Amino acid sequence: MALKDILLQLTSYPRRTPKNVITAAAELATLFEARLSGAVCRIEMPDPSNFMARKLTDITQVIAVENDKSWAAADALIEEFRATATESGQTADTILLPCRATLQSTELIRHARLHDLTIMPMSADAATQFTAQDLIFGSGRPVLLMPENVRPLPSLEIVVVAWDGSRAASRAVADALPFLRRSRIVRLVTVTGEKPLGPGSTIDALRDHLSLHGISAIPDTEAADGSGAGEALVRYCGQHGADLLVMGAYGHSRVRDFIAGGATKSLLATTPLPVLLSH
């Protein structure tokens, strides 16, 4: 798969997407010679239908003021996104998402399905994590979680691939091929002692498979040592100076929705480096 169409999720209000994340996304798109589009959520708070609430608190005026702030913030973010993209040689497209109170995952997912990759800036708030979870399990496309402190032009020197032989891990490897081809060092790691591993988890076979794509990889293991797989992978990435972690997103269905598994949930909550997730 080639990366030719990248979507960046942008939030303008109340928490603004940091400029360094926009810069990193623009430079990544330039690296892959891909189009970059920014999906901007413009929050519009609905007017309550309760007459007494409007009468007693003048809530209509309060909401109008907040909506004006939101629209102004969205317009300013669009201008910053376009200017940053231009600096990186990009002609940026923008997609304005109508949102009520918070970002609507369904709108973002609809656009993500028509892009090769969606970049999701991450923060500690629960709303962002829920949106990322919906995007990962609902879009059918890989999602790149980008921490707020990411460096401009994120390096792809050292990439770690988490491997357990599962369907999700296999999907992640396929989606990550454009990144792996550009990296200098690829490390394949299986976390041991955390869960039973099936016969498909043979890491040497994955190394041989990648070699046919011209990718030289180093197989390795990391003991869980009582921690979860997510914590073990972050620890391993830190020890080896990884610039990107690639892994399958795991979850189980619940009334048509997906609930993130332990490792995925851990990385949604704390993302110390860019993480490419596929489901």
C-alpha positions as CSV (number, residue, x, y, z in Angstrom):
1,M,0.0,0.0,0.0
2,A,1.2,3.5,-0.9
3,L,0.4,6.5,1.3
4,K,-1.1,9.1,-1.1
5,D,-4.0,10.5,0.9
6,I,-3.5,11.5,4.6
7,L,-6.2,12.9,6.9
8,L,-5.2,15.0,10.0
9,Q,-7.9,15.3,12.7
10,L,-7.8,18.9,14.1
11,T,-9.5,20.3,17.2
12,S,-9.9,24.0,17.6
13,Y,-11.9,24.4,20.8
14,P,-11.6,24.2,23.7
15,R,-8.3,22.4,23.3
16,R,-6.3,23.4,20.2
17,T,-4.2,21.0,18.2
18,P,-0.5,22.0,18.8
19,K,1.4,23.6,15.9
20,N,4.2,21.0,16.1
21,V,1.6,18.2,15.5
22,I,0.4,20.0,12.3
23,T,4.0,20.5,11.2
24,A,4.9,16.8,11.8
25,A,1.8,15.8,9.8
26,A,2.6,18.1,6.9
27,E,6.2,17.0,6.7
28,L,5.2,13.3,6.9
29,A,2.8,13.9,4.0
30,T,5.6,15.6,2.1
31,L,7.9,12.7,2.8
32,F,5.4,10.2,1.2
33,E,4.4,12.7,-1.5
34,A,0.8,12.4,-0.3
35,R,-2.1,14.9,-0.1
36,L,-2.8,16.2,3.3
37,S,-6.3,17.1,4.4
38,G,-7.3,18.6,7.7
39,A,-10.6,17.7,9.3
40,V,-11.6,20.6,11.6
41,C,-14.3,20.2,14.2
42,R,-16.3,23.4,14.6
43,I,-18.2,23.0,17.9
44,E,-21.8,24.3,17.9
45,M,-23.5,24.2,21.2
46,P,-27.3,23.6,20.8
47,D,-29.8,26.0,22.3
48,P,-31.8,24.2,25.0
49,S,-35.5,23.9,24.4
50,N,-36.3,24.5,28.1
51,F,-38.1,27.9,28.3
52,M,-37.4,28.4,32.0
53,A,-33.6,27.8,31.5
54,R,-33.5,30.4,28.8
55,K,-35.6,32.9,30.9
56,L,-33.6,32.5,34.1
57,T,-30.1,32.3,32.9
58,D,-30.1,34.0,29.5
59,I,-28.5,30.8,28.3
60,T,-29.2,31.7,24.6
61,Q,-26.8,34.6,24.9
62,V,-24.1,32.5,26.7
63,I,-24.4,29.8,24.0
64,A,-24.1,32.4,21.2
65,V,-20.9,33.8,22.7
66,E,-19.4,30.3,23.1
67,N,-20.4,29.4,19.5
68,D,-18.7,32.6,18.2
69,K,-15.5,31.7,20.1
70,S,-15.6,28.2,18.6
71,W,-16.1,29.4,15.0
72,A,-13.3,32.0,15.4
73,A,-11.0,29.3,16.8
74,A,-11.9,27.0,13.9
75,D,-11.2,29.7,11.3
76,A,-7.9,30.5,13.0
77,L,-6.8,26.9,13.1
78,I,-7.7,26.4,9.4
79,E,-5.5,29.4,8.5
80,E,-2.6,28.0,10.6
81,F,-3.1,24.5,9.1
82,R,-2.9,26.0,5.5
83,A,0.1,28.2,6.3
84,T,2.0,25.3,7.9
85,A,1.2,23.0,5.0
86,T,2.4,25.6,2.6
87,E,5.7,25.9,4.4
88,S,6.2,22.2,3.9
89,G,5.3,22.4,0.2
90,Q,1.8,21.1,0.6
91,T,-1.5,22.3,-0.9
92,A,-3.7,21.5,2.0
93,D,-7.4,20.7,1.8
94,T,-9.8,21.3,4.7
95,I,-12.9,19.5,5.8
96,L,-15.2,21.3,8.2
97,L,-17.0,18.9,10.5
98,P,-20.2,20.1,12.1
99,C,-20.1,19.1,15.8
100,R,-22.5,19.3,18.6
101,A,-20.7,20.0,22.0
102,T,-17.9,17.4,21.1
103,L,-16.4,15.9,18.0
104,Q,-18.8,13.4,16.4
105,S,-16.8,10.2,15.7
106,T,-19.3,9.2,12.9
107,E,-18.4,12.2,10.8
108,L,-14.7,11.7,11.2
109,I,-14.9,8.0,10.5
110,R,-16.9,8.7,7.3
111,H,-14.0,10.8,5.9
112,A,-11.2,8.5,7.3
113,R,-12.6,5.6,5.3
114,L,-11.6,7.5,2.1
115,H,-8.0,8.2,3.2
116,D,-5.0,5.9,3.3
117,L,-4.0,7.1,6.8
118,T,-5.6,9.2,9.6
119,I,-3.4,11.1,12.0
120,M,-5.0,11.5,15.4
121,P,-3.3,14.0,17.9
122,M,-3.5,12.5,21.4
123,S,-4.0,14.0,24.8
124,A,-4.9,12.8,28.2
125,D,-8.6,13.7,28.1
126,A,-11.1,10.9,27.9
127,A,-13.0,12.4,24.9
128,T,-9.9,12.3,22.7
129,Q,-9.3,8.7,23.7
130,F,-12.9,7.6,22.9
131,T,-12.7,9.3,19.5
132,A,-9.4,7.6,18.8
133,Q,-10.9,4.2,19.8
134,D,-14.0,4.8,17.5
135,L,-11.7,5.8,14.6
136,I,-9.4,2.7,15.0
137,F,-12.2,0.2,15.2
138,G,-14.6,2.0,12.8
139,S,-12.7,3.4,9.9
140,G,-11.1,0.2,8.5
141,R,-7.9,2.2,7.9
142,P,-4.7,2.6,9.9
143,V,-4.5,5.3,12.5
144,L,-1.4,7.1,13.5
145,L,-1.6,8.3,17.1
146,M,0.6,11.4,17.5
147,P,1.6,12.6,21.0
148,E,1.4,16.4,21.6
149,N,5.2,16.7,22.1
150,V,6.0,15.0,18.8
151,R,9.1,16.4,17.0
152,P,8.5,18.1,13.6
153,L,9.4,15.7,10.8
154,P,9.1,12.6,13.0
155,S,12.1,10.4,12.4
156,L,11.6,6.9,10.9
157,E,15.1,5.7,11.7
158,I,14.0,3.0,14.2
159,V,10.6,1.3,13.9
160,V,9.4,-1.3,16.4
161,V,6.8,-3.8,15.2
162,A,4.8,-5.7,17.9
163,W,4.1,-9.2,16.7
164,D,1.9,-12.0,18.2
165,G,0.8,-13.7,15.0
166,S,-2.8,-12.4,15.3
167,R,-5.0,-11.1,12.5
168,A,-4.7,-7.5,13.8
169,A,-0.9,-7.7,14.0
170,S,-0.8,-9.0,10.4
171,R,-3.0,-6.1,9.3
172,A,-0.7,-3.7,11.0
173,V,2.4,-5.1,9.3
174,A,0.8,-4.7,5.9
175,D,-0.3,-1.2,6.6
176,A,3.1,-0.2,7.9
177,L,5.1,-1.3,4.9
178,P,5.6,2.3,3.6
179,F,7.1,3.2,7.0
180,L,9.2,0.1,7.3
181,R,10.7,0.6,3.8
182,R,11.9,4.1,4.8
183,S,13.4,3.1,8.2
184,R,17.0,2.3,8.9
185,I,16.3,-0.3,11.6
186,V,13.2,-2.5,12.0
187,R,12.9,-4.4,15.2
188,L,10.2,-7.2,15.6
189,V,9.3,-7.8,19.1
190,T,7.0,-10.4,20.8
191,V,5.9,-9.8,24.4
192,T,6.3,-13.0,26.3
193,G,4.7,-14.1,29.6
194,E,1.6,-11.9,29.1
195,K,-0.7,-14.2,27.2
196,P,-0.5,-17.6,25.3
197,L,0.9,-17.2,21.8
198,G,-0.3,-19.4,19.0
199,P,1.7,-21.1,16.3
200,G,1.3,-18.1,13.9
201,S,3.4,-16.0,16.3
202,T,6.7,-17.3,14.9
203,I,8.7,-14.1,14.6
204,D,11.4,-15.6,12.3
205,A,8.8,-16.3,9.7
206,L,7.8,-12.6,9.8
207,R,11.4,-11.6,9.4
208,D,11.7,-13.8,6.3
209,H,8.4,-12.4,4.9
210,L,9.7,-8.8,5.3
211,S,13.0,-9.7,3.6
212,L,11.0,-10.4,0.4
213,H,9.9,-6.7,0.5
214,G,13.5,-5.6,0.8
215,I,13.2,-4.9,4.6
216,S,15.9,-6.3,6.9
217,A,14.5,-6.8,10.4
218,I,15.8,-7.9,13.8
219,P,13.6,-10.4,15.7
220,D,13.5,-10.0,19.5
221,T,11.4,-10.7,22.6
222,E,10.4,-8.6,25.6
223,A,9.3,-10.2,28.9
224,A,6.2,-8.7,30.3
225,D,7.6,-9.1,33.9
226,G,4.2,-8.7,35.5
227,S,3.2,-5.6,33.4
228,G,0.7,-5.5,30.5
229,A,1.7,-5.8,26.9
230,G,1.3,-2.1,26.3
231,E,3.7,-1.1,29.1
232,A,6.2,-3.8,28.0
233,L,6.1,-2.4,24.4
234,V,6.6,1.2,25.6
235,R,9.5,0.0,27.8
236,Y,11.1,-1.8,24.9
237,C,10.7,1.2,22.5
238,G,12.4,3.4,25.1
239,Q,15.3,1.1,25.6
240,H,15.9,0.9,21.8
241,G,15.2,4.6,20.9
242,A,12.3,3.8,18.7
243,D,10.7,6.6,16.6
244,L,7.5,4.6,15.8
245,L,5.7,1.7,17.2
246,V,3.5,-0.5,14.9
247,M,0.9,-2.8,16.4
248,G,-2.5,-4.3,15.9
249,A,-5.4,-2.9,17.7
250,Y,-7.3,-5.4,19.8
251,G,-10.8,-5.3,21.2
252,H,-14.0,-7.2,21.6
253,S,-17.5,-6.4,20.3
254,R,-20.3,-5.2,22.5
255,V,-23.6,-4.4,20.8
256,R,-21.9,-3.5,17.5
257,D,-19.3,-1.3,19.3
258,F,-15.7,-2.2,20.0
259,I,-14.1,-1.9,23.4
260,A,-10.3,-1.6,23.3
261,G,-8.2,-4.4,24.8
262,G,-5.6,-4.0,27.4
263,A,-2.5,-3.1,25.3
264,T,-4.5,-0.8,23.0
265,K,-6.3,0.9,25.9
266,S,-2.9,1.5,27.6
267,L,-1.5,3.2,24.5
268,L,-4.6,5.3,24.0
269,A,-4.2,6.6,27.5
270,T,-0.4,7.3,27.3
271,T,1.3,7.7,24.0
272,P,5.0,8.6,24.5
273,L,5.8,8.1,20.8
274,P,3.9,7.9,17.5
275,V,2.0,4.6,17.3
276,L,0.5,3.2,14.1
277,L,-2.5,1.1,15.0
278,S,-4.5,-1.1,12.6
279,H,-7.6,-3.3,13.3
